[in-house]
Amino acid sequence: MDNEPQVIGLLQTILEKVEKIELVHQQVGQLTVKVHSIQEELKEVKDEVKAINERLDYIKENVSKHDEDIFRLKRRG
């Protein structure tokens, strides 16, 4: 075959490209796992923030009630 060196060169190039694609595919898989992990952490943080906000609302409500009580007591007193 006269074109055997060209075919071998082409096959080597194809093999190199396939190896690069496999590496990129592996990296994408690793990044996907990291993204899912971060999403889970964000969900946990979001749940914690929601719980904190609920507690703050409860505290505000109680402070408001106490302020009203104090105001009424001052008006009486």
Summary of the structure (lengths in Angstrom):
residues: 77
radius of gyration: 32.9
end to end distance: 111.9
largest distance: 111.9
contacts: 145
relative contact order: 0.05
helix: 95%
strand: 0%
